[in-house]
């Protein structure tokens, strides 16, 4: 089941490279498994440092579901471990579960460098499943950076 969620995020991530963005994709699923929103990284395309795939997907899902911002019962699937900003947004949106592909040892905030989502001081702590289809998700990044950093 978690593999299907990450596969959906991989599909979206491939769209990011068309705009020159790092290929990261995120999809929010409702409690019944219905897809609520999907987004790819769009920092370059939008000229917005907060336009990470997770943030854009959370915004779109919140507009469709719940009381306008709470995403209780929802799952977010993303190709790469969320950063601090995105991890904080997941907590504040009350997402129940985060499923991600590749670990991000340099900026990851869901278990690698930090573990924002499981900080006991916070009022909400989503379940985390990491490393799902890790090799496929990491390959997206490796291929992208091989052609963009020489």
ABEGO torsion letter per residue (X at the ends): XAAAAAAAAAAAAAAAAAAGBBBBBBBBBBAAGBBABBBBBAAAAAGBAABBAAAAAAAAAAAABEAGABABGBBBBBABBBBAAAAAAAAAAGBABBBBBBBBAAABAAGBABBAAABAABABBBBBBBGBGAAAAAAAAAAAAAAABX
